[in-house]
Amino acid sequence: MTSIVIPAHNESRVIGRLLDVLLADTPASSPQPGPAAGDTEIVVVCNGCTDDTAEVAAARGARVRVVEIPTPSKHAALRVGDEHARGFPRLYVDADVVLGAADVRALADTLTGSPDLLAAAPGRDIPLADCAWPVRAYYRVWQRLPAVREGLFGRGVIAVTAAGHARIAALPPLMADDLAASLAFGPGERRVVETARVVVHPPRTWSDLVRRRIRAATSCAELERVQGRTPAAPSARTGTADLRALLRSEPGLLPAVSVFVLAALAARAGARKAVRSGDFSTWLRDESSRQG
């Protein structure tokens, strides 16, 4: 059995679209609704919700098991999800992305068919048509960065085997949970499965993009404090060498790289206060990506 754990905090506006796609491709004659009926379970852990996320998820039927906890904590929600989930491979899926049942199967098949792999994630699709031009420029650069292309983070989905789960379960609670999980696996232990796709909705406005980047900068600082910022420590930070290499291969990206650098500087400035005070719990949420 493949298990899908979805932590959800006040996600009533978006969780329905994820669940509908996960449940969409079951034959009408199947006695059990849902993807790969009988082989996949979905556990939604509503954590500290003050909206109707639980009701929206429960309305999708018996194949969606809804668990509610009072604490608004993604880390706690993931651990509770583990207590209720029964199978491997196991997928952890953010409530605000869109992932189909066929994509779940592609990830599960990759892990079960490759004994050396411990973790996998889908290729990402980022719809930018409704975004402001600086946001589009930023993502033109971001999506081309080697660490972004090869890492499992920034996708809202990570699938693990039982052995892979044991490794990430040992990680401390961190804001950058997906980055920490990605860095926990070596290149030969993880894979981006491009035949599986996830839709990751980006921020639509510059201010929301900066909020996201402040959160990312704060998260990276917390992770570095935990693991120790040494040359041997794994990292997904973007350096000037990465940007120079990108410009050498695509000189036309210069305006977009300038926007990328501006966003990075704004994020670093915005994160400085939180890092100094050790505030790694304030979650700067982007609401524009959750618009219908």
N, C-alpha and C positions, 0 to 999 in steps of 0.2 A: 504494500500500500504506500502511495505517495501522500504525504501530509503537507498542507498549506496552512501556515500560521499568519494571520493578518492582524497586527496591532492597530488599533484605531482610537484616536482621541478626537472627538467632535468632528467626525468625517461624514456626517449624514448627506452632505451635498455631493460627495464623490464615490462613496463606497458602493453604491448601487451599480454604477457603470462597470466597476471592476468585477463584482460578483456576477452580473448579467453575462459578461463575456466569458468568465470562467465556466458558467453553467450552460452556455449557449449551444454547444455542439453535441449534445446527447440525443440519440435517436428517440423519436416520439414513443416508440414501442418499449423503450427501456423501463423496467419497473422502478429504477432509481434515477432521479434526475441528476444532472451534473456531468462534468467531464470524466470520461473513462469510468462510467458508473461502476461502483463497487471497488474501484482501485484508487480513488482519490478522496480524501476528506479535507474539509475546509473548516478551520477554527478561527473565528473572529474574536479577538479579545478587546473589548471596549474598556478603555482605562480612563477613569475620571471623567466620563462624558457627561455633559450637561445638556446635550441635544438628544435627538432621537436616532442616533447611530445604531443602537442595539435593535430598535424596532425595524429600521430599514433593512438591516442585515437579516433579521429573523424572518422577514416577509418573503425572503427568497426560498424558503422551504426547509425541509428536514435535513438536506445535505449540508446546510450551513449551520454549524454548531456555534452558538453565541455564548460567550463567557463574559461576565461583567466584574470588574474590580474597581474599588473606589479611588485608587491612586493614579493620578495622571503621570504615568511613567512608561516609556516605551520599553526600557530594560525589564521592568517588572512584567509588562504585558508579554514579552517574548518568553520569559521564564514560565509564566502561567500557561502560555500556549504550549510549551514543551510538556508540561504536566498533563495536558489533555490530548496532545497529538500522539498517534500510535505508530506511524510509519516512517520509513526512509526509502528513497531520498526525501528530505524535508526542505520545503521552500519557505522563506520568510519574505513576505510581500507587503510593501507599504500600501496603505489604503487609497492613496491618491494617484497611483499609476494604473495602467490598463495592460493586463496580461491575459492571453487566451489559453484555453485548455490544451490546444495543440502545442503551444509554447511550453507549457508545463511538461507535457510528455517529451518534448525534445530535450529539455534539461534533464529530466529523470532518465531518459534512455542514454544520454551521454555519460552520466555518472555511473549507471549500472553496467555500461559496456566498456568502461575504461577503469580498470582496477587502481591505477596510480592516481587518478583524480579524486580529490576530496571536496572540491567546491566548483560551482559553475554559476554563470549569470548570463542573461540574454543580451543580444545586441540592443542598443537603445535607439528609439526614434523620438526626436524632439520637434514637435510641431511649432514652428516659429511665425506662422503667417499673421497671427493676431498680436504679435509682440512689437514693442517700440523698436526703432532701428538700432539704438545702441545695444539693446538686448540681443538682437539678431547678430550684430557685429561681434559681441562678446562670444556667443556660442559658435560662430564660425571658427574662432581660434580654439576655444576650449575643447571642441570635439576632435580637433586634430592633434592634441597633445598626446605623446606616447603613453604617459601614465593613465590618461583618461581612456584611451582606446584599449589598453591592456588590463587595467584594473577592474575589479568587480564592483567598485563603489559608484555612486551616482546613478544607479539604475533602479533602485527601489526594490530589487529582487536579488536574493542570493539563495542558491540551492546547495545543500550539503549532504554528504553521506553520513553514516553513523560515526565514522572516525573523524570526519570534518566537523561534525557537530560537537564532539568532545573537545576539539581544539577551541572553537569559538565560545563554547559554554564556559571555558576557563577565563575568558577575558573579563576585566572589571567593567562596571557600568560606565559608558563613555558617550558623550554627545555624538562623536564621530563613529558610531557603531559600525556602519557599513565600511568605512575606510579601515578601521581596525581589523574587521573581519577579512577584508581583502588582503591586507598586509600580513595576516597570520599564515598565509599560504604562499609557498614558493611558486615560481613560474611553471614548474612541472606538475604542481598539485592543483592548479586552478585553470579554468578555461572560460573564455567568452564564447558562447555558442551563438553564432550569427544567424543560424536557421531559426532560432527562437528570438522573438522580438517583444520588447516592452515599450509602451508609449509613456514617456516621462514628460509631463506638462511643465513647461518652463514659466518663470515669472513673466508677466506681460509688460511691466513698467520698470524703468531704471531704478526707482527707489526700492521696489521689491527685489530686484536683482541684487542691489547692494546689501539689503537685509540678509539675503541668502548667503552672500559672500562673507559678511561679518560673522554669521553663524559658522561658516566653514573655516574661517581663519581662527575663530575661538576654539573650534573643535580640534583643529590641527595642533594648536598650542597645548591643549589639554592632553592630547595623545602623546606629544613629545615629552611632556612632563612625566607621564606615566612610564614610557619606555626608555626615556633618557635620550637627549638629542646628541647622538654620537655619529661619527661617519659610518659606523656599522649598522646603525638603526635603520630599518626599512622606512622609506618615505615616498610620498606621492606629490611632494611640493614641486611647483613649476619654477624653474630657474631661468635666468637670462639666457643661458646656453640653449635651452629648449626653444625660446622665442627667436633667437638668432638663427637657429637651424631651420625653423619654420619659415622665416623670411627669406633665407637663402633658396629654399625650394619653391616658395610661392611669394615673390616680392609684392604682388598685388594685394597681399593681406596687411600691408603696413597700416592703413587707416583702422582696420579691425584690431590689430595688435595694440595700437594706441589706446583704443577704447578698453581693451582687456587690461592693460597696465593701469589705466585710470581706475577701473573697478577694483583691481587688486590693492591699489594704494588707499582707496576709500575704505575698503574692507579692513585693511591693516589698522588704519586710524580708528575705525569704529570698534574694533575688537580690543584695542589697547586697554581701555578702562576695565573691561571684563576680565582680561588676562591678569592685569595687575591685582585686581581684587579677588581673583580665584573664582569668579562667578562662571561656572561651566554648566549651569542648570537653566538659565533663562533662554527659552527657545524662541527665536525671532521667526515667527511663522509668516509665510508668504500666502496671502489670501487670493491674490490675482490669478494664480494658477489653478485655483479651485472654482473659478467662475464657469458657468455652463457655456 
